[in-house]
């Protein structure tokens, strides 16, 4: 089973489908580029629940950080290039250097800073390949929550009442417990 970051990395390295998508993103040569959120989280939860088949993902979240070009057109171009390489994959590409505008928050300083400020600790994860094709795991809040099947807000979301409301809405709307029955969802009073 998955007990730590090393186990998570090994399970991803053994997953041909995940590695092929990571290679596609690596070939896009994105500045501070990562595949994040459900791509990583769902792999972990599927493994811990003993699923033989991958849970379908509504999208494959690719993030990068390029503060020199924050136009949405570049994101769409990268997305289209990934679709050409891997048709049928629901790519979603976002430049975190502009996402603060959409999220009405202070500017992010990097992709890691943006992931740190995702709503749930179990979703604040990213992966990429280094120059030797080793999987690098980004887990600014650690992996304990995702491995322990715990969903709770990140400190960034916990520190603000409006963001907590966003967390609560996401948890309610995602309804992850329908798929992953062993999850422990922390609800917050607003």
C-alpha positions as CSV (number, residue, x, y, z in Angstrom):
1,X,0.0,0.0,0.0
2,X,0.9,3.7,0.0
3,X,2.6,4.8,3.2
4,X,4.7,7.8,2.1
5,X,5.9,10.0,-0.8
6,X,8.3,7.3,-2.0
7,X,5.4,4.8,-2.3
8,X,3.3,7.3,-4.2
9,X,6.2,8.1,-6.6
10,X,6.8,4.4,-7.2
11,X,3.1,3.8,-8.0
12,X,3.1,6.6,-10.5
13,X,6.3,5.4,-12.1
14,X,4.7,2.0,-12.6
15,X,1.6,3.5,-14.2
16,X,2.2,3.6,-18.0
17,X,-0.8,5.9,-18.6
18,X,0.3,8.4,-16.0
19,X,3.9,8.3,-17.2
20,X,2.8,8.9,-20.9
21,X,0.9,12.0,-19.8
22,X,3.8,13.2,-17.7
23,X,6.0,12.8,-20.7
24,X,3.6,14.8,-22.9
25,X,3.6,17.7,-20.4
26,X,7.4,17.5,-20.1
27,X,7.7,17.7,-23.9
28,X,5.6,21.0,-23.8
29,X,8.6,22.5,-21.9
30,X,6.5,24.6,-19.6
31,X,8.1,26.9,-17.1
32,X,7.4,25.4,-13.6
33,X,5.0,22.9,-15.2
34,X,3.1,20.2,-13.3
35,X,0.1,17.9,-13.6
36,X,-1.8,18.4,-10.3
37,X,-4.9,17.9,-8.2
38,X,-7.1,14.9,-9.2
39,X,-4.5,13.3,-11.4
40,X,-2.4,12.5,-8.3
41,X,-5.1,12.4,-5.6
42,X,-7.4,10.0,-7.5
43,X,-4.4,7.6,-8.2
44,X,-3.7,7.5,-4.5
45,X,-7.4,7.1,-3.4
46,X,-8.0,4.4,-6.1
47,X,-5.0,2.5,-4.9
48,X,-5.9,2.7,-1.2
49,X,-9.5,1.6,-2.1
50,X,-8.1,-1.4,-4.0
51,X,-9.7,-0.4,-7.3
52,X,-8.6,-2.4,-10.3
53,X,-9.7,0.3,-12.7
54,X,-8.8,4.0,-12.7
55,X,-11.6,6.3,-11.7
56,X,-12.4,8.6,-14.7
57,X,-11.1,12.1,-14.3
58,X,-13.2,15.1,-15.5
59,X,-10.0,16.8,-16.5
60,X,-6.2,16.6,-16.4
61,X,-5.0,19.8,-14.6
62,X,-1.8,21.1,-16.0
63,X,-0.3,24.2,-14.4
64,X,2.7,26.3,-15.2
65,X,4.1,29.7,-14.1
66,X,5.0,32.3,-16.8
67,X,4.7,35.9,-15.5
68,X,6.0,37.2,-18.8
69,X,3.0,36.1,-20.8
70,X,-0.3,35.9,-18.9
71,X,-2.6,35.8,-21.8
72,X,-5.1,33.1,-21.9
73,X,-4.4,32.4,-25.6
74,X,-1.1,30.8,-24.7
75,X,-2.8,28.4,-22.3
76,X,-5.2,27.4,-25.1
77,X,-2.4,26.9,-27.5
78,X,-0.6,24.6,-25.0
79,X,-3.8,22.8,-24.4
80,X,-4.4,22.3,-28.1
81,X,-0.9,21.0,-28.6
82,X,-1.4,18.4,-25.8
83,X,-4.8,17.4,-27.4
84,X,-3.0,16.8,-30.7
85,X,-0.4,14.6,-28.9
86,X,-3.0,12.8,-26.7
87,X,-6.5,13.2,-28.2
88,X,-9.4,12.2,-25.9
89,X,-7.6,13.4,-22.8
90,X,-9.5,16.3,-21.1
91,X,-6.6,18.6,-20.7
92,X,-7.0,21.8,-18.7
93,X,-4.0,24.1,-18.8
94,X,-3.7,27.2,-16.6
95,X,-0.9,29.7,-16.1
96,X,-0.8,30.3,-12.4
97,X,0.8,33.7,-13.0
98,X,-2.7,34.9,-14.1
99,X,-5.0,32.8,-12.0
100,X,-4.9,35.2,-9.1
101,X,-7.0,37.5,-11.3
102,X,-9.6,34.8,-11.7
103,X,-9.5,33.8,-8.1
104,X,-9.5,37.4,-6.7
105,X,-6.4,36.8,-4.5
106,X,-2.9,38.1,-4.2
107,X,-0.6,37.1,-7.1
108,X,1.0,33.7,-6.7
109,X,4.8,33.6,-6.8
110,X,5.2,30.2,-8.4
111,X,3.2,27.0,-9.3
112,X,4.1,25.6,-5.9
113,X,2.7,28.7,-4.2
114,X,-0.5,28.2,-6.2
115,X,-0.8,24.5,-5.3
116,X,-0.2,25.4,-1.6
117,X,-3.3,27.6,-1.9
118,X,-5.5,24.9,-3.4
119,X,-8.7,24.3,-1.4
120,X,-8.0,20.8,0.1
121,X,-4.8,19.4,1.4
122,X,-5.5,16.1,-0.3
123,X,-5.8,17.9,-3.7
124,X,-2.8,20.2,-3.2
125,X,-0.5,17.8,-5.0
126,X,1.4,17.9,-8.3
127,X,3.8,15.7,-10.3
128,X,6.3,16.3,-13.1
129,X,9.3,14.5,-14.6
130,X,12.8,15.8,-14.0
131,X,15.5,15.8,-16.7
132,X,16.1,12.0,-16.1
133,X,12.4,11.2,-16.2
134,X,12.2,10.7,-12.5
135,X,8.8,11.6,-11.0
136,X,9.0,14.6,-8.7
137,X,6.1,15.0,-6.3
138,X,5.0,18.4,-5.1
139,X,3.1,18.1,-1.8
140,X,3.3,21.5,0.1
141,X,1.1,20.1,2.9
142,X,2.6,16.7,2.9
143,X,0.9,13.4,2.0
144,X,-0.5,12.4,5.3
145,X,-4.0,13.6,4.6
146,X,-4.3,12.1,1.2
147,X,-2.8,8.7,2.4
148,X,-5.1,8.7,5.4
149,X,-8.1,9.4,3.1
150,X,-8.7,12.7,4.9
151,X,-10.2,15.7,3.2
152,X,-9.8,19.1,5.0
153,X,-9.1,22.7,4.0
154,X,-5.6,23.9,3.4
155,X,-4.4,26.5,5.9
156,X,-4.9,29.2,3.3
157,X,-8.6,28.3,2.9
158,X,-9.0,27.7,6.6
159,X,-7.8,31.2,7.4
160,X,-10.7,33.0,5.6
161,X,-14.4,32.6,6.0
162,X,-15.2,33.2,2.3
163,X,-12.6,30.7,1.2
164,X,-14.0,28.2,3.7
165,X,-17.4,28.6,2.0
166,X,-15.7,27.7,-1.3
167,X,-14.1,24.6,0.4
168,X,-17.5,23.6,1.7
169,X,-19.2,24.0,-1.6
170,X,-16.5,22.0,-3.4
171,X,-16.7,19.2,-0.9
172,X,-20.5,19.1,-1.3
173,X,-20.5,19.3,-5.1
174,X,-17.6,16.9,-5.7
175,X,-19.3,14.3,-3.4
176,X,-16.1,12.2,-3.5
177,X,-17.5,9.7,-0.9
178,X,-19.8,8.3,-3.6
179,X,-16.7,6.8,-5.2
180,X,-14.2,6.5,-2.4
181,X,-16.3,5.3,0.5
182,X,-13.5,5.3,3.1
183,X,-12.9,9.1,2.9
184,X,-13.2,11.2,6.1
185,X,-14.4,14.6,5.1
186,X,-13.9,17.5,7.5
187,X,-16.8,19.9,7.5
188,X,-16.4,23.4,8.8
189,X,-18.9,25.7,10.4
190,X,-19.1,29.0,8.6
